[in-house]
Amino acid sequence: MKNTQPSADITNKVAVAMLIDKNGNLVMQRKDAWAPISPNMLAFFGGHIEEGEDPLNTLLRELDEETSLDIKGLKPEFIFEQVVENKDNKIRPVATFFLYKVVVEDDNFEVYEGAGAETYSLNELVKRNDIGYSINKLVKRVVKEKWL
């Protein structure tokens, strides 16, 4: 008989940062062509929560790995947790996202992973069609619940 229950490993847990500059714009990561999920698309900075990590430590580790931001000076603010169908990921089609708001001075920092950083107002961002599927779901909730 075929097992119809999802494996315990099917849910990806991901911590992501909604980077906000001093003007209230969002600083997004542009994925490169080799990204395993959402290549060439806009995404929040962040990544997968590893075994034994909590979302905040994951977020800080990922920002340290992906950018030149001084993580000691950051004050991440937890916004919400959301389970999202992850259409861009065929291996783990469901993801639990932990979204944090992180204020940064501007987008003048180095990006070590992906094609770079791009800055948009929230109004500009919601009109774009080059946002990863899961991130787009989070952005829509940010708009609906007026987090910015």
N, C-alpha and C positions, 0 to 999 in steps of 0.2 A: 504494500500500500504506500502510495506517495505521501511524503510529509508535506502538509500544507501550511505548517507553522513557520514563521520566519526564524532564522537562526539568531542566536543572541548577538551575533556580530553584525547584523544587518544595519543597525543604526550607527551612523557616523556621528561623532560628537565634535563640534567645531566651534572655536572661539574666534570671533571677528571684531575688528575695530572700525567704528564709524568715525574716521578722523575728520575733525571739524577745525577749519582755520579760524583766525581771529575775526574774519569777515562773515563767518557763518556758512562758508562753502564746504562741501565735502571733498576730501582728498581721497581719490580712488586709486587702486592698483590696476594697471593695464597688464593683463596676463600676456605672456608671449605665446608664440605659435606652438611651443613644445609643452605647454601646460597640460597635465593629464585631465583636468576638468576645466571647462569653459575657456579653451584656447582663444587668444586674441580679444577676449571680452574684458569688461570692467568688473572689478570685484572689490570687496573690502579686504584690507590686509588682515591676515590671521591664518589659522590652520587647525589641524586635527589635534584633539586632546589625546595625549598619550596615557597609557595605563599609569595610574598613580598620580596624575596631574589634576589640578582643579582648573576651571576655565580661566580664571584671572592669571595664574602662572603660565598657562599655555599662551594667552594673549601676549603677555610681556615677552616670553621666549620668542614667539613668532615675530613680534615687532623688532626685537633685537636681531634676529636672523635675517629679516627681510629689508630692514631699513637702517639708516645711520642715526635714527632718533635716539636721544638719551633717555632710556626707559626709566631711569631713576627720577627724572623730572616729570614723568607723566602721572596723571591722576585719573585712571579709567573709572568710568561710572557705569555700572551695570544698568542696562535698559530693559531687556526682556530676553526670555528663552522661547524658542519657537521650533516646532517640528515642521519640516518642510520636505515635500516630495522633491527629490534631488534628481531631476531628469538628466542632468549633465553627467551623472555618475552611474554607470551601468552595473558596477560591482556592488555598491551599497546605495540602493535607490531611495533611502530615507536618511535625512540628516537632522540632528538636533543642533540648532545654532544658538549660541550665547552671544548676544550683541552688546557691545560696550561702546559708549561715547567717550572719545578721547580728544581733548583740545590740544592742537598743535599751533605753533606760531604761524606757519605757512607751509607751502609744499616744497620749500627749498631744502630738501634732504635727499640723500642718496637712496636708491632702491636697488637692493642686491638680488631680488627675485622678481622676474617678470620684465616687462618692457619699460616700466617707469610709472610715475605718478601723474595723475591728471586731476584737475580741480574743476568742480561744477557746482552751481547753485542747485538746491534741491529741485527747483522748478525745471532747470535744464536737464537734470539727471532723469527725472521721471519721463521725459519725452524721448529719451534715447532708446535705441533698439539693440545696443551692443553691451547689455548688462547680462551677466550670467543668470540663469533661470532662478536659482535659489536666492541669490542676492536681490534680484528684482522683487521677489516676494517680501523680503525683509524691508526693502525701501518703501514698498506700498504700505506696509504696516506703520512705518515711521511717519509717513504722510497722513494716514488715516487717524492715527492716535496723536498727531501733532507733537512729536518728540523734538522737533526743531522749530 
